Amino acid sequence: MRRSLIAAIRSSEPDGDRSRLGVLCLTGLLLLLGVSCFVSLAQGPTGVDLSHLWLYVTGRSAELTLQERVVLEAVRLPRTALAVLVGAGLAVSGAMMQGLFRNPLADPGVVGVTSGAALFAVLGIVLGSGPLASLSAFLGSHFLPVMAFAGGLINTLLLYRIATHSGQTQTSTLILSGIAVGAISAAIMGLLIFVADDRQLRDITFWSLGSLSGATFARVLSILPFVVLVSAVIPAVARGLDALVLGDAAAFHMGVPVQRLKRLVILAVAAACGATVAVAGSIGFVGIVVPHLLRLIIGPSHRFLLPASAIGGAVLLLLADSVARTIVAPAELPLGIVTALFGAPVFLLLIVGRNGMRTGDA
């Protein structure tokens, strides 16, 4: 039985040697990541000469002007590092959710991370100068990130509890509960926005559109453990997610601990996405578009898809942030607008393409 199921999975994979293609894709993405980091460090309202940037990268920073060193070390380096971590966390979380739900349209918002984080962030903005003033004063600049992370984690644990009965987590119940909890969160946010003053409304708008403008090395270090966590579980969940293609029962008979796999994926995604929303606000489409595009190129094997998604998400967010900083300089376009302007049309094209292929097959 087990051998026949393994053979079924292998027979369902696309023809051709996708392993070699996966290795080539990972190599190309790593090279593209290096180029994107270089572009991110060079771009901005205050330009840094490319030759000077190369001197800095190669360890000859003494030849740079004081202004260039300050711009690179205090602004560009933490922002570039934060973009890499946020993009990687969102994309690999999206790939895991798509594998878990066997649905290429799934994203981390399904388990309530985004809605919970956004709700608690808005709650912190509106109540931070009132009932939560003492907590805001105690946490300082970490107040909103902590609130957002707590909201994402609370929402996820609540949905997991609702969807789990007799030790089994029902995927359909989790999705429907996520929709309901998201609607409730949106309603409460609407009420908070209604009572907010002008300053709070500006803060809420900026948070909801996403940005990396507040990047510091402290924020980089605060998100790093969570992205490392979700990356560390890739080897543990890749085979199980491949087996879930045939359904929960088939995966169980192949020896995959399905319930433990679901719990591990959901908690890892909640931690990573809660942390990314906490430090960068709501940034859409990265978790949907990147894994979807890469799946078309290298196939569905999560052994390659998960690390490729992490690198691809980092590349996309680096390039999007470079555009956000320069397109309306010296002002800065919210990062969520840039990712939406790119991601939404690409997502629509993917959907139209899939529908066209199905029509042709019919």
Secondary structure as UniProt FT lines:
FT   HELIX           2..12
FT   HELIX           18..42
FT   HELIX           50..57
FT   TURN            58..59
FT   HELIX           61..63
FT   HELIX           66..70
FT   HELIX           71..76
FT   HELIX           77..101
FT   TURN            104..105
FT   HELIX           108..111
FT   HELIX           113..127
FT   TURN            128..132
FT   HELIX           133..139
FT   HELIX           140..142
FT   HELIX           143..163
FT   STRAND          164..165
FT   TURN            166..167
FT   STRAND          168..169
FT   HELIX           171..195
FT   HELIX           198..209
FT   TURN            213..214
FT   HELIX           217..232
FT   HELIX           234..243
FT   HELIX           244..246
FT   HELIX           248..253
FT   TURN            254..255
FT   HELIX           258..280
FT   HELIX           286..298
FT   HELIX           302..326
FT   TURN            327..330
FT   HELIX           335..361
//
